[in-house]
Amino acid sequence: MNRDLLRQAGPPLVALVVLLGLWEGTVRLLEVPGWLVPPPSAILKVGAQEASSLLGAAVTTGSSALVGFGLSAGLGVLVAILLASSRLLERALYPYTLFLQTVPIVAVAPLLVLWFGPGSRAVAVSSFIVSLFPVIANTLTGLRSVEPALRDMFRLYGARRLATLWKLELPAAMPHLFTGLRIASGLSVIGAIVGEFVAGFSEGAAGLGILVLSAYRQLRTDLLFAAVLAASGLGLVLFGAVSLIGARLLRHWHPSASGL
């Protein structure tokens, strides 16, 4: 077990150490100003000094991202089921779901502030909008990918529509669904941070988006890098949680998770 873990984690860790070493050496050798590109040691130092602020901001952003992700997961699956129930509905409504993928969230965020007020609600809605389409698209693909022979068998035995959905279509769509959820998990953090750029905060602690803006305005590039890394870590945690849940649910019956 330890040998397998070392084989998987070893190469990325070695690459990370080499990259950080090159970064540190290049910045110091060329005497690059810290406000332009700080060395990793400076980022690590400010990260330790501002650990409480970074953690509080990550919790604030993570809460909004989690709400947005949860809404996109629930509503996305329901919309996909609705679209899969009728080809006419799919042709009529699916093009409008593409709007969620193409609309620039930065342009929409000011409207969210007007409609929901500054603070966590607008940020959560921003996260929801960004992360909804992958859930709809991937779940719909999964529901449409059921083998026709299995559909015919369910129809032959007189299975009702709800039974076919629950016992055949949703299980068959699970791998696609979790693919969409993994994509949406990362996008939900991006949407939350973009929402914070515009929506700000009206109560509680500031999120990572506010911390990034504050560090930028003060030319504290080391803190800005630390906040960006915290946001990346937040996205990785959410992505890993979704991947773990998907692997646990699929590993006993689907080949896509057999090796996890």
Contacts in CASP RR format, 6 or more apart in sequence:
PFRMAT RR
TARGET T0000
AUTHOR 0000-0000-0000
METHOD contacts of the structure
MODEL  1
MNRDLLRQAGPPLVALVVLLGLWEGTVRLLEVPGWLVPPPSAILKVGAQE
ASSLLGAAVTTGSSALVGFGLSAGLGVLVAILLASSRLLERALYPYTLFL
QTVPIVAVAPLLVLWFGPGSRAVAVSSFIVSLFPVIANTLTGLRSVEPAL
RDMFRLYGARRLATLWKLELPAAMPHLFTGLRIASGLSVIGAIVGEFVAG
FSEGAAGLGILVLSAYRQLRTDLLFAAVLAASGLGLVLFGAVSLIGARLL
RHWHPSASGL
20 40 0 8 1.000
21 40 0 8 1.000
23 39 0 8 1.000
23 40 0 8 1.000
24 39 0 8 1.000
24 40 0 8 1.000
24 41 0 8 1.000
25 39 0 8 1.000
26 32 0 8 1.000
27 34 0 8 1.000
27 37 0 8 1.000
27 38 0 8 1.000
27 39 0 8 1.000
28 39 0 8 1.000
34 42 0 8 1.000
34 221 0 8 1.000
34 222 0 8 1.000
35 219 0 8 1.000
35 221 0 8 1.000
36 221 0 8 1.000
37 221 0 8 1.000
38 221 0 8 1.000
38 222 0 8 1.000
38 225 0 8 1.000
42 222 0 8 1.000
43 222 0 8 1.000
43 225 0 8 1.000
43 226 0 8 1.000
43 229 0 8 1.000
45 222 0 8 1.000
46 220 0 8 1.000
46 222 0 8 1.000
46 223 0 8 1.000
46 226 0 8 1.000
47 54 0 8 1.000
47 223 0 8 1.000
47 226 0 8 1.000
50 223 0 8 1.000
50 226 0 8 1.000
53 211 0 8 1.000
54 208 0 8 1.000
54 211 0 8 1.000
54 226 0 8 1.000
54 227 0 8 1.000
54 230 0 8 1.000
56 205 0 8 1.000
56 207 0 8 1.000
57 205 0 8 1.000
57 206 0 8 1.000
57 207 0 8 1.000
57 208 0 8 1.000
57 209 0 8 1.000
57 210 0 8 1.000
57 211 0 8 1.000
57 227 0 8 1.000
57 230 0 8 1.000
58 207 0 8 1.000
58 208 0 8 1.000
58 230 0 8 1.000
58 231 0 8 1.000
58 234 0 8 1.000
59 205 0 8 1.000
60 120 0 8 1.000
60 201 0 8 1.000
60 204 0 8 1.000
60 205 0 8 1.000
60 206 0 8 1.000
60 207 0 8 1.000
60 208 0 8 1.000
61 123 0 8 1.000
61 189 0 8 1.000
61 192 0 8 1.000
61 193 0 8 1.000
61 196 0 8 1.000
61 207 0 8 1.000
61 208 0 8 1.000
61 209 0 8 1.000
61 231 0 8 1.000
61 234 0 8 1.000
62 189 0 8 1.000
62 192 0 8 1.000
62 234 0 8 1.000
62 238 0 8 1.000
63 120 0 8 1.000
64 120 0 8 1.000
64 123 0 8 1.000
64 124 0 8 1.000
64 127 0 8 1.000
64 192 0 8 1.000
64 196 0 8 1.000
65 124 0 8 1.000
65 127 0 8 1.000
65 188 0 8 1.000
65 189 0 8 1.000
65 191 0 8 1.000
65 192 0 8 1.000
65 234 0 8 1.000
65 235 0 8 1.000
65 238 0 8 1.000
66 188 0 8 1.000
66 238 0 8 1.000
67 120 0 8 1.000
67 124 0 8 1.000
67 127 0 8 1.000
67 128 0 8 1.000
68 124 0 8 1.000
68 125 0 8 1.000
68 127 0 8 1.000
68 128 0 8 1.000
68 131 0 8 1.000
68 188 0 8 1.000
68 192 0 8 1.000
69 127 0 8 1.000
69 128 0 8 1.000
69 131 0 8 1.000
69 184 0 8 1.000
69 185 0 8 1.000
69 188 0 8 1.000
69 238 0 8 1.000
70 128 0 8 1.000
71 124 0 8 1.000
71 128 0 8 1.000
71 132 0 8 1.000
72 127 0 8 1.000
72 128 0 8 1.000
72 131 0 8 1.000
72 132 0 8 1.000
72 135 0 8 1.000
72 184 0 8 1.000
72 188 0 8 1.000
73 135 0 8 1.000
73 181 0 8 1.000
73 184 0 8 1.000
74 135 0 8 1.000
75 128 0 8 1.000
75 132 0 8 1.000
76 132 0 8 1.000
76 135 0 8 1.000
76 136 0 8 1.000
76 139 0 8 1.000
77 135 0 8 1.000
77 139 0 8 1.000
77 177 0 8 1.000
79 97 0 8 1.000
79 136 0 8 1.000
80 135 0 8 1.000
80 136 0 8 1.000
80 139 0 8 1.000
80 140 0 8 1.000
80 143 0 8 1.000
80 173 0 8 1.000
81 139 0 8 1.000
81 143 0 8 1.000
81 165 0 8 1.000
82 89 0 8 1.000
82 93 0 8 1.000
83 89 0 8 1.000
83 90 0 8 1.000
83 93 0 8 1.000
83 94 0 8 1.000
83 136 0 8 1.000
83 140 0 8 1.000
84 90 0 8 1.000
84 140 0 8 1.000
84 143 0 8 1.000
84 144 0 8 1.000
84 169 0 8 1.000
85 161 0 8 1.000
90 140 0 8 1.000
94 140 0 8 1.000
97 132 0 8 1.000
97 133 0 8 1.000
97 136 0 8 1.000
97 137 0 8 1.000
98 133 0 8 1.000
100 129 0 8 1.000
100 130 0 8 1.000
100 132 0 8 1.000
100 133 0 8 1.000
101 133 0 8 1.000
103 129 0 8 1.000
105 126 0 8 1.000
105 129 0 8 1.000
105 130 0 8 1.000
105 191 0 8 1.000
105 194 0 8 1.000
105 195 0 8 1.000
106 194 0 8 1.000
106 197 0 8 1.000
106 198 0 8 1.000
108 126 0 8 1.000
108 129 0 8 1.000
109 122 0 8 1.000
109 126 0 8 1.000
109 194 0 8 1.000
109 195 0 8 1.000
109 197 0 8 1.000
109 198 0 8 1.000
109 199 0 8 1.000
110 198 0 8 1.000
112 122 0 8 1.000
112 125 0 8 1.000
112 126 0 8 1.000
112 195 0 8 1.000
112 198 0 8 1.000
112 199 0 8 1.000
113 122 0 8 1.000
113 198 0 8 1.000
113 199 0 8 1.000
115 122 0 8 1.000
116 122 0 8 1.000
116 125 0 8 1.000
117 199 0 8 1.000
117 202 0 8 1.000
118 199 0 8 1.000
118 200 0 8 1.000
118 201 0 8 1.000
118 202 0 8 1.000
119 199 0 8 1.000
119 200 0 8 1.000
119 201 0 8 1.000
119 202 0 8 1.000
119 203 0 8 1.000
120 201 0 8 1.000
120 203 0 8 1.000
122 195 0 8 1.000
122 198 0 8 1.000
122 199 0 8 1.000
123 191 0 8 1.000
123 192 0 8 1.000
123 195 0 8 1.000
123 196 0 8 1.000
123 199 0 8 1.000
123 200 0 8 1.000
124 192 0 8 1.000
126 191 0 8 1.000
126 192 0 8 1.000
126 194 0 8 1.000
126 195 0 8 1.000
126 199 0 8 1.000
127 188 0 8 1.000
127 189 0 8 1.000
127 191 0 8 1.000
127 192 0 8 1.000
127 195 0 8 1.000
128 188 0 8 1.000
129 191 0 8 1.000
130 187 0 8 1.000
130 188 0 8 1.000
130 190 0 8 1.000
130 191 0 8 1.000
130 194 0 8 1.000
131 183 0 8 1.000
131 184 0 8 1.000
131 185 0 8 1.000
131 186 0 8 1.000
131 187 0 8 1.000
131 188 0 8 1.000
131 191 0 8 1.000
132 184 0 8 1.000
134 180 0 8 1.000
134 181 0 8 1.000
134 183 0 8 1.000
134 184 0 8 1.000
134 187 0 8 1.000
135 177 0 8 1.000
135 180 0 8 1.000
135 181 0 8 1.000
135 184 0 8 1.000
137 180 0 8 1.000
138 176 0 8 1.000
138 177 0 8 1.000
138 179 0 8 1.000
138 180 0 8 1.000
138 183 0 8 1.000
139 173 0 8 1.000
139 176 0 8 1.000
139 177 0 8 1.000
139 180 0 8 1.000
141 173 0 8 1.000
141 176 0 8 1.000
142 169 0 8 1.000
142 172 0 8 1.000
142 173 0 8 1.000
142 175 0 8 1.000
142 176 0 8 1.000
142 177 0 8 1.000
143 169 0 8 1.000
143 170 0 8 1.000
143 172 0 8 1.000
143 173 0 8 1.000
145 172 0 8 1.000
145 173 0 8 1.000
145 176 0 8 1.000
146 168 0 8 1.000
146 169 0 8 1.000
146 172 0 8 1.000
146 173 0 8 1.000
147 172 0 8 1.000
150 168 0 8 1.000
150 172 0 8 1.000
151 164 0 8 1.000
151 168 0 8 1.000
154 163 0 8 1.000
154 164 0 8 1.000
154 167 0 8 1.000
154 168 0 8 1.000
155 164 0 8 1.000
159 167 0 8 1.000
159 168 0 8 1.000
174 246 0 8 1.000
174 249 0 8 1.000
174 250 0 8 1.000
174 254 0 8 1.000
175 250 0 8 1.000
175 254 0 8 1.000
175 256 0 8 1.000
175 257 0 8 1.000
178 242 0 8 1.000
178 243 0 8 1.000
178 245 0 8 1.000
178 246 0 8 1.000
178 249 0 8 1.000
178 250 0 8 1.000
181 242 0 8 1.000
182 239 0 8 1.000
182 242 0 8 1.000
182 243 0 8 1.000
185 235 0 8 1.000
185 238 0 8 1.000
185 239 0 8 1.000
185 240 0 8 1.000
185 241 0 8 1.000
185 242 0 8 1.000
186 235 0 8 1.000
186 238 0 8 1.000
186 239 0 8 1.000
188 238 0 8 1.000
189 231 0 8 1.000
189 234 0 8 1.000
189 235 0 8 1.000
189 238 0 8 1.000
193 208 0 8 1.000
193 209 0 8 1.000
193 212 0 8 1.000
193 231 0 8 1.000
195 209 0 8 1.000
196 206 0 8 1.000
196 207 0 8 1.000
196 208 0 8 1.000
196 209 0 8 1.000
196 210 0 8 1.000
197 209 0 8 1.000
197 212 0 8 1.000
197 213 0 8 1.000
200 206 0 8 1.000
200 210 0 8 1.000
201 207 0 8 1.000
201 210 0 8 1.000
206 214 0 8 1.000
208 227 0 8 1.000
208 230 0 8 1.000
208 231 0 8 1.000
208 234 0 8 1.000
209 227 0 8 1.000
209 231 0 8 1.000
211 223 0 8 1.000
211 227 0 8 1.000
212 224 0 8 1.000
212 227 0 8 1.000
212 228 0 8 1.000
212 231 0 8 1.000
215 221 0 8 1.000
215 223 0 8 1.000
215 224 0 8 1.000
215 227 0 8 1.000
216 224 0 8 1.000
243 260 0 8 1.000
246 257 0 8 1.000
247 257 0 8 1.000
247 260 0 8 1.000
249 257 0 8 1.000
250 256 0 8 1.000
250 257 0 8 1.000
251 257 0 8 1.000
251 258 0 8 1.000
251 259 0 8 1.000
251 260 0 8 1.000
END
